[in-house]
Amino acid sequence: MFELSETDIERYSRHILLADVGVEGQEKISSGRVLIIGAGGLGAPVSLYLAAAGVGTIGIADADTVDLSNLQRQICHFTKDIGRPKVLSAKEKIEAINPNVKVVTYQEYIDSKNILDIIRDYDFIVDGTDNFPIKFLINDACVMAEKPFSHGGILRFEGQTFTHVPGSACYRCLFGFPPPPNAVPTCSQAGVLGAIAGMLGTIQAAETLKFLTGVGELLTNKLLRFDAKTMRFDTIKTKKSKQCPVCGEHPTVTTLIDYEQTVCDLASHKK
C-alpha cells in the first residue's frame, strides 16, 4: 500500500478530511491504476481530476493529434498543442498538476489485437471514446477480462453514463449491438456543447474515485442520463440480461470484434 508523505497529506488534505475517505482512502487512490481510453472531450476532464486526486498511475490511450476544433471542449489541450499527439499533450498537463502521478501513454489505435494486453494491469477503465465500434470493444474486453469500467457518451446537449463491475449490467445488456448505418451521428458529425463533456467527465472521474476507495454507491445497474437544455437528470434502473450476447447465460460474442465505423447522413438527424 502507498504511504503518504507529509507533502502528500497537505496536497490531499481535503480528501483526508472526509470521514469516508481519510488517510486510508487516499492511500487507495494513490495506489490505484486507471486507464483512460480516449484523450478527448471526456478523457480530458477525467484525466485532470484523477491527476489532481493523486491516482498513482494513469494510462492514456489515443492515436490522434490535437486539432483546432478539439479546443472547444478538450480542456487538457491548449492552442500551442495543435498538431501534437493527444497523449503527450495530456501527459504534460497531468504532470504539471501532479508530478507524483505516473503517466503511461499508448499512442495507438485500440483494437481487438491490443486491448486485452493494454487493460491487463489496470484496476479500472474509463471509456472516453466517441464512436460505437470502440465502445462495444471496450465493453467486451472488460467483461471478458473481468475489469470494471465507466461508460460515457455525449451528443449535442445530452450525456449518459453507467459503471460496470463484474456481475452487473454491461453495455450490451443495455444496447445489444452497434446501431445500423445512418442511425446515430457522432459528436464530430452532429456537434456537442463543450461544457457537456466536462459535466459527464467529472461524473466518470467521481465514479472512478468511488471505486478505488470503496466509498458510496456506484452507478451499477443504473443508466444516468441528463439533458443540459433543461438540466434534467434521470436515473434508469437496469439489470444484467440473461440474453446478453457477451455476459448472458449463452453468450454468442466470445471473441473480440472490430466493428466498422459507419458515416451518418446528417440530413435525417437535423432538428
C-alpha positions in Angstrom: 0.0 0.0 0.0 1.2 3.5 -0.8 2.3 5.5 2.2 1.6 9.2 2.3 4.4 11.7 2.9 3.9 15.0 4.8 3.6 16.8 1.5 1.0 14.3 0.3 -1.0 14.9 3.4 -1.1 18.6 2.7 -1.8 18.1 -1.0 -4.7 15.8 -0.4 -5.9 17.3 2.8 -9.4 18.0 1.6 -9.8 14.3 0.7 -8.3 13.2 4.1 -10.7 15.5 6.0 -13.6 13.5 4.5 -14.6 10.9 7.1 -15.4 8.4 4.4 -12.0 8.8 2.8 -9.4 9.7 5.3 -5.7 8.6 5.0 -6.6 5.1 4.2 -8.9 6.1 1.3 -6.2 8.5 -0.1 -3.7 5.7 0.1 -6.0 3.5 -2.0 -6.3 6.3 -4.6 -2.6 6.8 -4.7 -2.1 3.0 -5.2 -4.7 2.9 -7.9 -4.1 2.3 -11.6 -6.6 3.7 -14.1 -6.6 3.5 -17.8 -8.4 6.3 -19.8 -9.2 5.3 -23.4 -9.7 8.5 -25.4 -7.9 11.8 -24.5 -10.7 14.0 -25.9 -13.8 15.6 -24.5 -14.4 13.1 -21.8 -10.9 11.8 -21.2 -9.6 15.4 -20.7 -11.6 16.3 -17.6 -11.3 12.7 -16.3 -7.5 12.8 -16.6 -7.2 16.2 -14.9 -9.4 15.3 -11.9 -7.8 11.9 -11.4 -4.4 13.6 -11.5 -5.4 16.2 -9.0 -6.8 13.4 -6.8 -3.5 11.6 -6.8 -4.3 8.4 -8.7 -0.9 6.7 -8.7 -0.8 5.5 -12.3 -2.9 6.9 -15.2 -2.7 5.3 -18.6 -3.9 7.3 -21.6 -4.7 5.7 -24.9 -5.4 7.7 -28.0 -3.9 7.7 -31.5 -5.0 11.2 -32.6 -3.3 14.6 -32.6 -4.7 17.8 -31.3 -6.6 20.0 -33.9 -8.2 23.4 -33.5 -11.8 22.0 -33.3 -10.8 20.0 -30.2 -10.1 23.1 -28.1 -13.8 23.9 -27.6 -14.2 21.0 -25.1 -11.0 19.0 -24.7 -9.7 21.1 -21.8 -6.3 19.4 -21.3 -5.2 20.6 -24.7 -4.1 24.2 -25.4 -3.7 26.2 -28.6 0.1 25.5 -28.5 -0.6 21.8 -28.6 -2.2 21.8 -32.1 -0.5 19.1 -34.1 0.9 17.3 -31.1 -0.2 13.8 -30.1 -3.1 14.0 -27.7 -1.5 11.5 -25.3 1.7 13.7 -25.0 -0.3 16.8 -24.5 -2.4 15.2 -21.8 0.6 13.7 -20.1 2.2 17.2 -19.9 -0.9 18.7 -18.2 -1.2 15.8 -15.8 2.4 16.1 -14.7 2.0 19.8 -14.3 -0.9 19.3 -12.0 0.7 16.5 -10.0 4.3 15.3 -10.7 3.8 12.4 -8.4 1.4 10.7 -10.9 3.0 8.1 -13.2 1.6 8.6 -16.7 1.7 5.7 -19.2 0.9 6.7 -22.8 -0.4 4.5 -25.7 -0.3 6.4 -28.9 -2.1 3.8 -30.9 -5.5 2.8 -32.1 -7.2 0.4 -29.7 -8.4 -2.8 -31.4 -9.1 -6.4 -30.8 -5.4 -7.3 -31.1 -4.1 -5.0 -28.4 -6.8 -4.1 -25.9 -6.5 -7.1 -23.6 -2.8 -6.5 -23.2 -3.3 -2.8 -22.5 -6.1 -3.2 -19.9 -4.5 -6.1 -18.1 -2.5 -4.2 -15.5 -5.2 -1.6 -14.6 -7.7 -1.6 -11.8 -10.4 0.5 -13.6 -11.0 1.5 -17.2 -12.7 4.8 -18.3 -14.4 4.8 -21.7 -13.9 8.3 -23.1 -14.4 7.5 -26.7 -16.9 8.9 -29.2 -17.9 6.0 -31.5 -19.8 2.8 -31.2 -17.3 0.3 -32.5 -14.7 1.1 -29.8 -17.4 1.3 -27.1 -18.5 -2.2 -27.8 -14.9 -3.3 -28.0 -14.1 -1.8 -24.6 -17.2 -3.4 -23.1 -16.5 -6.8 -24.4 -12.8 -6.8 -23.5 -13.6 -5.6 -19.9 -16.3 -8.2 -19.5 -14.1 -11.0 -20.8 -11.1 -9.8 -18.6 -13.4 -9.1 -15.6 -12.4 -5.4 -15.5 -14.6 -2.7 -14.1 -15.2 0.3 -16.3 -17.1 3.6 -16.6 -19.1 4.1 -19.8 -19.7 7.7 -21.0 -21.4 9.1 -24.1 -22.3 12.7 -25.2 -24.1 14.2 -28.1 -25.4 17.7 -28.7 -26.8 18.7 -25.2 -27.1 15.2 -23.7 -24.9 12.8 -21.8 -25.2 9.3 -20.4 -23.1 7.1 -18.1 -23.0 3.9 -16.1 -20.5 1.9 -14.3 -19.9 -1.8 -14.9 -18.3 -4.2 -12.4 -18.2 -8.0 -12.9 -21.6 -9.4 -12.5 -23.5 -6.1 -13.2 -25.2 -5.0 -16.4 -22.8 -4.3 -19.2 -23.1 -2.1 -22.3 -24.5 -5.0 -24.4 -27.1 -5.8 -21.7 -28.5 -2.3 -22.4 -27.8 -1.8 -26.2 -27.1 -5.3 -27.6 -25.3 -4.4 -30.9 -24.0 -1.3 -32.6 -26.7 0.7 -34.4 -27.2 0.2 -38.1 -25.6 2.6 -40.6 -27.1 6.1 -40.6 -28.9 5.6 -37.3 -26.9 7.8 -34.9 -24.4 10.6 -35.7 -21.2 11.2 -33.7 -20.2 14.4 -31.9 -17.9 15.3 -34.9 -20.9 15.0 -37.2 -23.7 16.5 -35.1 -21.9 18.7 -32.6 -21.8 18.9 -28.8 -22.0 21.7 -26.3 -18.5 21.9 -24.9 -19.4 22.0 -21.2 -21.4 18.7 -21.6 -18.1 16.9 -21.8 -17.0 18.4 -18.6 -20.2 17.6 -16.8 -20.0 13.9 -17.8 -16.3 13.6 -17.5 -16.4 14.8 -13.9 -19.1 12.2 -13.1 -16.9 9.5 -14.6 -13.9 10.7 -12.5 -16.1 10.6 -9.4 -17.2 7.0 -10.2 -13.5 6.1 -10.6 -12.6 7.5 -7.2 -15.6 5.9 -5.6 -14.5 2.5 -7.0 -10.9 2.9 -5.8 -11.9 4.0 -2.3 -15.0 1.8 -1.9 -17.0 4.8 -0.9 -20.6 5.3 -1.8 -22.9 3.6 -4.3 -21.6 3.1 -7.9 -23.8 3.6 -11.0 -24.1 -0.1 -11.5 -27.3 -1.5 -12.9 -28.3 2.1 -13.5 -28.0 4.4 -16.5 -27.7 8.1 -15.6 -28.9 10.4 -18.4 -29.1 14.2 -18.5 -30.3 16.9 -20.8 -28.4 20.2 -20.3 -31.1 22.2 -22.1 -33.5 21.5 -19.2 -30.8 20.4 -16.6 -32.9 17.3 -16.0 -31.1 14.2 -14.7 -32.8 10.8 -14.9 -31.6 7.5 -13.5 -32.9 4.5 -15.3 -32.7 1.1 -13.5 -31.2 -1.7 -15.5 -30.1 -5.2 -14.8 -27.9 -7.9 -16.2 -29.6 -9.6 -19.1 -29.7 -13.4 -19.3 -29.9 -12.9 -23.1 -26.8 -10.6 -23.2 -24.6 -11.7 -26.2 -21.4 -11.3 -24.1 -22.2 -11.8 -20.4 -25.5 -13.7 -20.6 -26.2 -17.4 -20.0 -25.5 -18.4 -23.5 -23.1 -15.8 -25.0 -22.7 -15.5 -28.7 -19.9 -12.9 -28.6 -17.0 -15.0 -27.4 -14.2 -13.2 -29.3 -13.4 -9.5 -29.6 -14.9 -7.8 -32.7 -13.6 -4.8 -34.6 -16.8 -3.3 -35.9 -16.6 -0.9 -38.8 -17.3 2.8 -38.1 -20.1 4.0 -40.3 -20.7 7.5 -41.6 -24.1 9.0 -40.8 -26.1 11.2 -43.1 -26.9 14.2 -41.0 -29.9 15.2 -43.1 -32.0 12.7 -41.3 -31.0 13.9 -37.9 -31.4 17.7 -38.2 -33.8 19.2 -35.6 
